[in-house]
Amino acid sequence: MNNKSEATMNNNSIVLNLISWLFGIAVIAIGLVNVFWGNDLGFGIFLLLLSLVYFPPLSAMLKEKTNLSIPGIVKFLLGVFILWAALGVGELFGKIDLMMSSF
């Protein structure tokens, strides 16, 4: 029974790490769009820095160096804020159209 609970925890950890990697990459992409096509250099750099929170190796390094870790709920709320800011206020789709028209 103990092996089954360990396997379930391991599978959950793998899924959460995968989601974290994918969201971090998505935030980097949003940040790059804002830096190069969005006329919003500051917001783009801010998003690029925030994306670092979502990469598991960087989170592990932060915990190792400072003994601090960012709880999952904080990462989730930060992700909601990033999506709200990029999609609603930041007009991401308009910036993507601008980017695609420049190719």
WOPEJO-V393992 format. One record per helix or strand. SS is the DSSP state (helix for helix, strand for strand). FROM is the first residue (numbers start at 1). TO is the last residue. If there is no record, write none. Layout:
BEGIN
[[SS FROM TO] [SS FROM TO]]
END
This chain:
BEGIN
[[helix 2 37] [helix 41 54] [helix 56 66] [helix 72 89] [helix 92 101]]
END
